[in-house]
């Protein structure tokens, strides 16, 4: 899922995890 998700979603998750 994460790998399939676009870069935009990846950045969003990173911000949320931060």
Phi, psi and omega in degrees: 000310181297318181293324181283332181298149180289171181295326181300315181293320181300316180296321181296317180294320180298317180296319181293320180292325181299000000 
